[in-house]
Amino acid sequence: MRSIARYGVFLCGALLLGYLMPAGRAAELKTPRELMQYIEEAKKLGLRDEVIRQNALRAGWDTTMIEQAFSIMPQPRDAAGNPKVPFGYKIGSGDILQIVVWKEPEASVPAVVVRSDGKISIPLLKEIEVIGFAPAELETLLTAQLSKFIRGADVTVIPTQIHSQKVYMIGGVKKEGTLSLQSSMTVLQAITECGGLTEYAKPRKIYVLRNQGGKPARLPFDYEAVIEGLRPEQNIQLLPNDTVVVPR
């Protein structure tokens, strides 16, 4: 944690004051995820892309890695530089993935669809089973497999379109039906996405139906209490295949 904090302070100073990283320090910061954090912070400070490219190059990252990082930066990311995905997300059929093999653009894939058989096709490895993996788990698998062909392989997996993850909204919401989970979403956010509650809804009787260990569970959600800040623990992150029931 201390090293991450030191890196953040150093990064802001370098971007704002134009200092160059010492050669030894730059060598420590050449990983892809740290480069993406570097670019993200620079964009927040309002620096132009060309200036960011020049600063990153001087800091020790090479041109190929910098351009690959820029190609995936539009994807929403969390504070650790990881792509934002729904809570508990596992890759499913119909999802579209971007596979980035750092410094190896010919081995990278800008967009590949997860087929109904759960596989994708990528260079060198041909077909590989990906369904049921979290992105980080698939990164580990692909890195191990590609290391047989590429020395020091470093892989990032980005779900660019998520079609397999859905929750279901029924009852007293203005738009009943299926809601795609493109990123993490709470019960309150899901209700808002569906246009809010109808005038006939019973806001204190809402619940989430969830499969827990093969058994159905009913999780209460008191809408009025949550929006008043009284029951924040009930505003849970939704999981794929949850059903939000709003009695009328």
JOZI-V62674 format. One record per residue. N is the residue number from 1. PSI is psi in whole degrees, -180 to 180 (999 if undefined). OMEGA is omega in whole degrees, -180 to 180 (999 if undefined). D_FIRST is the distance of its C-alpha to the first C-alpha in whole Angstrom. Layout:
N|PSI|OMEGA|D_FIRST + N|PSI|OMEGA|D_FIRST
This chain:
1|-38|180|0 + 2|-39|-179|4 + 3|-37|178|5 + 4|-42|180|5 + 5|-43|179|6 + 6|-39|178|9 + 7|-43|-180|10 + 8|-43|179|11 + 9|-44|-179|13 + 10|-43|-178|14 + 11|-49|-180|15 + 12|-42|179|17 + 13|-42|-179|19 + 14|-40|-178|20 + 15|-41|-176|21 + 16|-37|-174|23 + 17|-9|177|24 + 18|17|178|25 + 19|153|175|23 + 20|145|179|23 + 21|140|171|20 + 22|151|-176|21 + 23|-43|-179|22 + 24|-42|-180|20 + 25|-39|180|17 + 26|-38|-179|19 + 27|-31|-180|19 + 28|-19|-171|15 + 29|22|-174|15 + 30|10|-180|18 + 31|153|-179|17 + 32|-43|-177|18 + 33|-38|178|16 + 34|-33|175|14 + 35|-43|180|18 + 36|-38|176|18 + 37|-41|179|15 + 38|-48|-179|17 + 39|-43|-179|20 + 40|-46|-179|19 + 41|-39|180|18 + 42|-39|178|21 + 43|-38|178|23 + 44|-31|180|22 + 45|-3|176|23 + 46|14|180|27 + 47|144|178|27 + 48|152|-177|29 + 49|-40|-178|29 + 50|-39|178|31 + 51|-41|179|29 + 52|-43|179|25 + 53|-46|-179|27 + 54|-44|-180|28 + 55|-42|-180|25 + 56|-38|179|23 + 57|-43|179|26 + 58|-30|-179|26 + 59|-13|175|22 + 60|-10|176|23 + 61|149|-179|23 + 62|167|-174|26 + 63|-43|-178|29 + 64|-46|-179|29 + 65|-39|180|25 + 66|-46|-179|25 + 67|-37|176|28 + 68|-40|179|27 + 69|-43|179|24 + 70|-31|-178|26 + 71|-22|-178|28 + 72|-3|-177|26 + 73|-28|179|24 + 74|-18|179|26 + 75|136|178|25 + 76|138|-176|23 + 77|155|176|19 + 78|-176|-175|16 + 79|-22|-180|13 + 80|3|179|12 + 81|8|180|15 + 82|147|177|17 + 83|138|178|20 + 84|129|179|21 + 85|165|178|24 + 86|151|178|25 + 87|127|179|23 + 88|19|-175|24 + 89|133|171|26 + 90|140|-178|28 + 91|136|-178|30 + 92|172|-179|33 + 93|134|179|37 + 94|-15|177|37 + 95|150|178|34 + 96|126|-176|33 + 97|147|168|30 + 98|126|180|29 + 99|114|-179|28 + 100|115|172|27 + 101|107|-170|27 + 102|133|180|25 + 103|12|178|28 + 104|68|-177|30 + 105|-30|-180|32 + 106|-22|178|35 + 107|-7|-179|33 + 108|160|180|31 + 109|118|-178|33 + 110|-30|-180|33 + 111|124|176|34 + 112|134|-178|35 + 113|135|174|37 + 114|116|-176|36 + 115|169|-179|39 + 116|-22|176|41 + 117|3|176|41 + 118|11|-176|37 + 119|160|171|37 + 120|161|177|36 + 121|127|178|38 + 122|157|180|36 + 123|150|177|37 + 124|-46|-177|37 + 125|-11|-178|36 + 126|-117|-178|39 + 127|139|179|38 + 128|140|-180|35 + 129|127|-177|35 + 130|-16|-174|32 + 131|138|180|33 + 132|-5|178|31 + 133|143|164|27 + 134|153|-180|24 + 135|-43|-180|23 + 136|-37|178|20 + 137|-41|179|23 + 138|-36|176|25 + 139|-44|179|23 + 140|-44|-180|23 + 141|-49|-178|26 + 142|-38|178|27 + 143|-44|180|25 + 144|-42|-178|27 + 145|-43|-178|30 + 146|-21|179|30 + 147|-17|176|29 + 148|-23|-177|33 + 149|-28|-175|34 + 150|121|-180|31 + 151|129|180|29 + 152|33|-179|25 + 153|138|179|26 + 154|118|-171|23 + 155|138|172|24 + 156|132|179|22 + 157|123|-178|24 + 158|115|173|25 + 159|108|-177|27 + 160|-29|175|29 + 161|127|-178|32 + 162|113|-180|32 + 163|-12|-174|35 + 164|-16|-173|35 + 165|119|-177|33 + 166|152|168|35 + 167|164|-173|35 + 168|132|-177|39 + 169|119|-179|40 + 170|153|178|43 + 171|-138|-171|46 + 172|52|170|45 + 173|156|-174|43 + 174|-24|177|45 + 175|95|177|44 + 176|161|174|44 + 177|-153|-176|43 + 178|140|179|40 + 179|123|-179|37 + 180|138|176|35 + 181|94|179|31 + 182|-22|177|29 + 183|-179|-180|26 + 184|139|-176|25 + 185|134|177|27 + 186|171|178|28 + 187|-45|-179|32 + 188|-41|178|32 + 189|-39|179|31 + 190|-42|178|34 + 191|-41|178|36 + 192|-41|179|36 + 193|-29|-179|36 + 194|15|176|39 + 195|2|179|41 + 196|-176|-178|40 + 197|151|174|43 + 198|169|-179|46 + 199|-16|-179|49 + 200|0|-178|50 + 201|152|174|46 + 202|91|-170|45 + 203|-24|-179|42 + 204|-5|-175|41 + 205|10|-178|42 + 206|147|176|40 + 207|161|178|38 + 208|127|174|36 + 209|127|-176|38 + 210|142|175|35 + 211|116|180|36 + 212|108|-180|34 + 213|34|179|34 + 214|0|179|38 + 215|141|179|39 + 216|137|177|39 + 217|147|-179|37 + 218|113|-175|38 + 219|118|-175|35 + 220|150|176|36 + 221|109|178|35 + 222|99|-174|37 + 223|-48|-176|37 + 224|-40|179|38 + 225|-40|-178|36 + 226|-46|-178|33 + 227|-18|174|34 + 228|-1|178|35 + 229|16|-175|31 + 230|-27|-178|33 + 231|57|-176|31 + 232|-27|-179|28 + 233|-18|179|27 + 234|-16|-179|30 + 235|69|-172|29 + 236|160|172|27 + 237|130|179|26 + 238|147|176|29 + 239|156|177|29 + 240|137|178|32 + 241|5|170|35 + 242|151|174|35 + 243|122|177|38 + 244|117|-176|38 + 245|123|179|41 + 246|97|-179|42 + 247|151|177|46 + 248|999|999|49
